[in-house]
Every structure is written in structure tokens, then in C-alpha cells.
Amino acid sequence: MTFEDKTLVCSDCNEEFVFTASEQEFYEEKGFQNEPRRCKPCRQKKKAQRSSGGGGFGRERQTFPATCAECGVDTEVPFKPRGDRPVYCRECYQKQ
């Protein structure tokens, strides 16, 4: 199959970008079904946001102070303790 360069529009910045014949060949080799939706700069920006946020789409993970129900040490947890269930520090949780 012969590929030709295609001009696409980025879904993030609405700028046109070229989906080259070699990129199309690569996509076919990998079995990708869809054309790219973002230009290269927007793809790199999106990737950087994902990797810096630890899966939180660029946001810092919020933590809440708590006291371990097992050993009494002050700790932080990624959820707001409700008070009706025990909260454990990392070490005590791993023992459970």
C-alpha cells in the first residue's frame, strides 16, 4: 500500500499538521486504527502533563493528615479520613 502525506487539524490547538507517509506506515505496522488527533508539540505537552502528574492529568495529588490507628504515628493519606474506619500508616497498612 502506498501512503501520501495528509494534512490534519490538531484537536487541541486547531493548527494544521502533516501526517507523513512514513508516520502512516509506522501506524499501520503497529496496528493503530486511528489517525493522530494532535500535532507533535501538543502530543509532547500532553505526555509531559501525564508523566508529571502521576496519572492525575497534571494535578498534584492531594493528601490529608491522619494518625495511624495501629502505631499512632502522624501520617498523610490520599483520601479524607471520615472517622468511621481506621486509617493506617504505610508500614502498618502493608502488615495488614
N, C-alpha and C positions, 0 to 999 in steps of 0.2 A: 504494500500500500504506500502511495506517495503522499507526503504531507506538504502543506504550504503554510507559510506564516499567516496567522489570523490576528486581527485587531479586536481586542476585547475591552470592556469597560470595567474598571475596578468597582466593587460593591462598597468600598469604604470611602475612597476619595473621589470617585466618579471620573478619574482620569483614564484615558485610553492607554493600553499597553499591548505589546506584541507577544502573542503565544507562538513561539518559534516552532518551525518544523521539527527541530531536534528535541524540543521540550515535548511536543506531541508524541514523538516516537518513544521517548522515555516513559510518558504516561501510559502508552499502550503496552510497553514491555512490563510495567509494574501492574497492569490490570486495572488502572484507575478508570472509572467510568465517566467522571465529570471533568469539565474544563476548570482551570483555576478561576476563582472569583475575585482574587485580589492581585494587585500588582506586586512586584518583588519588594519594594520598600514597605508596603502595608503588611505583607506577609511577615517580613522580618520584625516589624513593630509588634504585630500580634504575637509572634513567637516569643519575643522578649518580655511581653506582658505576662504571658503564661508561665514562663520559667522564673520570673522574679517574684511572682505571687504565690508560688507553691500550689497552683491549681485554683487559686482564688481570683483569677482573672485580674491580676494586678493589685489587689487589695491586701493590706496587712491582715494577718489573722488576729482576731480579737481574742484576748484571754481575760479570765476573771479570777480574782483572788479566792482562795479556798484553804481550808485546813483539813489535812488528811484525817479521816475517821479512824485509821489504824494506828499511825505513829504520832499524830499531832503536829507534824511539820507544816509550815506555811508553804503553799504551792500555788501554781496557776493552772487553770484548766481551760480548754477551748469551748466551754459552754457555761451558761449561767446556772450555778447551783440553785436548786429550788428549795432545798432544806428537807424534803421528804425522803431523800435517798442519800446514802453515804457517798462521799467523794474521797478518792484515794490519790496519793502522790504517785508518780511514775513507778517507783520501786515497789510499793505495796500493791499497786494495780497489777503489775507483772507477776506478783506472787499468787494472786487470786486465780 
